[in-house]
Amino acid sequence: MSELASEPVARTTATRAKQLGFLQAINRAQTEEMARDDRVILMGQDLRANVFGAAAGALETFGPSRVRDLPLAEAGSIGVAAGAAMAGLRPIIDLTVASFVFGAMDQFVSQLAKARYMFGGQATLPVVVRAALYYHGGTAGHHADRPYPMFMNVPGLKIILPSTAPDLLGLLKSAIRDDNPVLCFEDANLWGRKGRGPIPPEGHVVPLGSAAVRRTGTDVTVVGIGLGSYLAVEAAAELASDGVSVEVIDPRTLVPMDWPTILESVSRTGRLVVVDPANRTCSAASEIAARVAEDCFADLRGPVVRVTTDDIHVPFSPALEKQIYPTRDKVVAAVRRTLI
């Protein structure tokens, strides 16, 4: 490689070295909170060997009593976590792939979500469950689900879905400190360049239930979830060349949702598009659209439009798979439909 050709690569490498990535954010949040509170423990598959990259140095720093490897048994993992939390610990469970939550649905719904309420507040459930959304990569039906909307329907669970590494760091720290169970879904499409961001200062925390306005605008509000927030920003940049001003909101937390930020924006723009990688029926997009229709009906100047994944199982074929998800072009078309 010539010296001239190597300069952009060197600059890119240097820039990335000054930024925070998703795995770094997870590791930093866990390490800082474990150092802050000795009740915080890590549990999951192959954590001691750091196979998945999010537990670097944990075993050496905190010892085997606080870094627990678990068998490939999701129901047992969530059940153990619930019991450990009621006994006074604050477990962080790494379930790796989000599709694996289905193996523990009874523990999530009947135990983790309900115990605090059913015991009249005598027990707290400070459990954080981390799970990655591995769609868009040819992982097919058993590994590519985006199941977060299902848990939005379960009272007692909080849900975060950060789209940048700094937000992941801050939200994960807030989740670990919360006395309620929090599900942290991490969009694996953002683990690379898209999700990187400036390294936050020490003590960086993002409160649960606070949305981020990624771009201000006056004509249309686009709410983007996970990768959807990036597609929304890309679409907004394209539409700006045609004189369309798009405001992009990233909820970051799905439960509790930052309704004031979303509703205030729609009341100004009079239009809404929701970009959600989950399946269309009963999606997070569906809930956002319904709430806006209820609370901002008089302000709407166009149809509320959802850009979601088709209601089919994820095909193994990459050529077929890429057709079912939201894209920038689909978002642009949705925005134009609201302007008719």
LINQUI-V412094 format. One line per field, one symbol per residue. phi: phi as a letter, one per 20 degrees, with the letter a starting at -180 (. if undefined). psi: psi as a letter, one per 30 degrees, with the letter a starting at -180 (. if undefined). burial: I if it has 16 or more other C-alpha atoms within 10 Angstrom, else O. A space follows every 50 residues. Layout:
phi = ???
psi = ???
burial = ???
This chain:
phi = .ffffffffffffffffedddfffffffffffffffbfefcdbrelffel fendcfmfffednffdcdfdffbfffffffffffffeoecfddeemefff fffcgfffeedgfdffffemmfddcfdddebeeeemcmemfecdfcegff efedgoddcdbfdcffffgfffffffefedfcededfffdfefgefbgff fgnfcdffncfdefbeacebededdlggfffffffffffffdneededdd fmdecfeefgfffffffeembbcddcffffflefffffffffffecgfef daffcddcegecfffffgffgffeefcgfffgffffffef
psi = kleeffeeeeeeeeeefglkleeeeeeeeeeeeeeejgfklkkakheefh efgghkfeeeeflfffjjkllijeeeeeeeeeeeeffflikjkjgdkeff fffgeeeeefdeffeeefghgfkliikkjkkkjhlgggfaeffgligeee fffjkfkkkkilgleeeeeeeeeeeefkglkkkjkjjffgfbeefllkjl lkgkkkkkgjlkjfkklfekkjjkkbffeeeeeeeeeefefggkjkkkkj eekejkkieeeeeeeefeeglkkkjjfllekhleeeeeeeeeeefgeffk glkkkkjaklillklekeeeeffflkleeeeeeeeeeff.
burial = OOOOOOOOOOOOOOOOOOIIIIIIIIIIIIIOIIOOOOOIIIIIIIIIOO OOOIIIOIIOOIOOOIIIIIOOOIIOIIIIIIIIIIOOIIIIIIIIIIII IOOIIOIIIOIIIIIIOOOOOOIIIIIIIIIIIIIIOIIIOOIIIIIIIO IIOOOIIIIIIIIIIIIIIIIIIIIIIIIIIIIIIIIIIIIOOOIIIOII OOOOIIOIIIIOIIIOIOIIIIIIIIIIIIIIIIIIIOIOOOOIIIIIII IIIIIIIIIOOIIOIIIIIIIIIIIIIIIIOOIIIIOIIOOIIOOIOOOI IOIIIIIIIIOOOIIIOOOOIIOIIIIIOIIIOIIOOIOO
